Each structure stands twice: as structure tokens, then as C-alpha cells.
Amino acid sequence: LPQLIAARRTLDLDPATGELVLDDRFEFEGDALEVEEGLVTWLPVRVESECAIVQGEHHDLKICVVQPDGAHMVVQSFGEECKANLREGVLQRLAIQLPRGTSLVKLRMTPIKK
């Protein structure tokens, strides 16, 4: 993309708690482009306000948008595509839709023991 000058991802893991902070920064020439973050999983996902819960067997993973305000999460399921490709389970994509002009995205991912 000619307008995208830089895209940088930083991950900060707290080894004591297992909490991970994902920090994505974008730099554009001219008007900012529309940005959408996407995370995929074979595990069930549900959205609760600004957070999503990925449901694991022994732990859940809570994914929350720290920045920017106004982000919106949507879960997309690919059940039909999985069947067509003879895959067991359903691949899901957590789409994090961001306000236009976003240049910083910060997500906090926290493991929750069941």
C-alpha cells in the first residue's frame, strides 16, 4: 500500500501473570487508511462489550481493546468453508474494527483459569 509508511508491532509479555499486551502502530502518508485487526482461532469466541473471550479447555483468554476508543469487535465463523475443505471444527475470526484514522491499537490479552 503506497500510503502505508510504517507498521510496527510490539508484544509485551508479563511472565508472572501470562498477560500479553499487543501494541500496533501505523504511519500513513496523507489521509490514514482504514485498519482492521484480525485474530483467528479454532476455539469458541464470544464478544462482551469491548472484550472478547476465547474459550479454551483449561483457560479462557480475555482480549480487550485498550486503545482506541470506538473499536468494535465482531466474530466471523467459517463453518461452511471448513466443511468444504473437509476440516473438523469451525475456524473463527475475531475482527476488531477500528475508527478511521487509527494509528495506534493496543490490545490486552489475559489468561483466565477455569
C-alpha positions in Angstrom: 0.0 0.0 0.0 1.7 3.2 -1.1 0.1 5.3 1.7 1.4 3.0 4.4 4.8 4.2 5.5 5.3 2.0 8.6 3.6 -0.7 10.6 5.2 -1.8 13.8 4.0 -4.5 16.3 5.3 -4.8 19.9 4.4 -7.6 22.2 4.9 -7.2 26.0 4.5 -10.4 28.0 4.3 -10.5 31.8 5.8 -13.9 32.6 4.3 -13.8 36.1 0.7 -13.5 35.0 0.8 -14.6 31.4 -0.8 -11.3 30.4 0.2 -10.1 26.9 -0.1 -6.5 25.6 -0.1 -6.2 21.8 0.7 -2.7 20.5 0.4 -1.9 16.8 1.4 1.4 15.4 0.7 2.6 11.8 2.1 5.6 10.0 0.4 6.8 6.8 1.3 9.4 4.1 -1.6 11.7 3.6 -5.0 10.5 4.9 -5.0 7.5 7.2 -6.3 4.2 5.7 -9.0 2.1 7.4 -7.4 -0.5 9.7 -8.9 -3.7 11.0 -7.1 -6.2 13.3 -7.9 -9.8 12.9 -7.2 -12.8 15.1 -8.2 -16.4 14.2 -8.8 -19.4 16.4 -10.4 -22.9 16.3 -11.8 -22.3 19.8 -15.2 -20.8 20.6 -15.3 -17.0 20.9 -17.9 -14.6 22.3 -17.9 -10.8 22.4 -18.7 -8.9 25.6 -18.6 -5.1 25.1 -15.0 -4.1 24.3 -13.7 -7.5 25.1 -13.8 -11.0 23.6 -13.5 -14.3 25.4 -11.7 -17.2 23.6 -12.9 -20.3 25.4 -10.2 -22.9 26.0 -10.4 -26.3 27.8 -8.5 -25.2 30.9 -8.2 -21.5 30.5 -10.1 -18.7 28.7 -8.3 -15.8 27.1 -9.9 -12.4 27.6 -8.9 -10.0 24.8 -9.7 -6.3 25.5 -9.2 -3.2 23.4 -7.3 -0.7 25.4 -6.9 1.8 22.6 -8.5 3.3 20.5 -11.9 4.3 21.9 -14.7 3.3 19.5 -13.3 0.0 18.4 -15.9 -2.7 17.6 -15.4 -6.5 17.8 -17.2 -9.0 15.5 -16.8 -12.7 15.4 -16.9 -14.3 11.9 -17.4 -18.1 11.6 -16.2 -20.1 8.7 -18.2 -23.3 9.2 -19.2 -23.8 5.5 -15.6 -23.2 4.4 -14.3 -25.7 6.9 -16.8 -28.3 5.7 -16.0 -27.6 2.1 -12.3 -28.2 2.9 -13.1 -31.3 5.0 -11.9 -29.7 8.2 -13.2 -30.7 11.6 -14.3 -27.8 13.9 -15.1 -24.2 12.9 -12.4 -21.6 12.3 -13.4 -18.2 13.7 -12.0 -14.8 13.1 -12.2 -12.1 15.7 -12.4 -8.8 13.6 -11.5 -5.7 15.6 -12.9 -2.8 13.5 -11.2 0.5 14.2 -12.3 4.1 13.8 -10.9 5.7 10.6 -7.7 7.5 11.2 -6.5 5.0 13.9 -2.7 5.0 14.1 -2.3 3.1 17.5 -4.0 -0.1 18.5 -3.4 -1.6 21.9 -4.9 -5.0 23.0 -4.6 -6.7 26.4 -4.8 -10.5 26.4 -5.3 -12.0 29.9 -5.5 -15.8 30.6 -8.3 -16.7 33.0 -8.0 -20.1 34.7 -11.4 -22.0 34.8 
